[in-house]
Amino acid sequence: MKRPTQAVETAQQLLDLSSQDRDKISGVGRATASTLRVHRALMEQPIATSGSLVEKTGISPATVNMSLGHLERLGIVRELTARKRNRLFSYAGYIEIMSRGTELPDS
């Protein structure tokens, strides 16, 4: 049997990650729908500011920030900036999968 290509493997890993993350998000209660919308936007743009997520989702800034808080607590998203404003967030698992095989060899 032929081994799947790297692209197919990567796509499958991203689908699995997305599915696992959606399962985690479904436990956040009333905030599930908005948190899933922010998650979906991060799949399209895995490094984003809260402001860009407001534009992309059409959700209010307060709700986007609340959703990002849920995603951080669930270990899905990491904040990269540690600032009060213009915070930058990373969909860490997504970026990890996309960067596999692109590491520089040890010298």
C-alpha positions, 0 to 999 in steps of 0.5 A: 500500500502506498504511503499518503503524501505529506500534504494528506497527512498534514490535512488529516492532522489539522482535521483531527486537531479541529475536531478535538478542539471543537469537542473541548469548546463544546464544554464552555456552556453558553459561550460555545457558539461564539467561541466556535466562531473565533476558533473557525476564524483562527483556523483560517488565520492562525496568528491574529489580533483580537481586533482582526478576529472582531472584523472576521467574525462580526462578534463584539470585542468583549465577546471575542476577548471572552472567547479567546479567554476560553480558548486560552484556558482550554490550551487551544490558543496562546497569547504571544504579546502579554499586553493590554491592547493589540494582543496577538494570539496563536492557534498553537497546535495548528501552527505546530502541525503546519511547521512540522518538517520545516525545522532547520537541521541541528548544526 
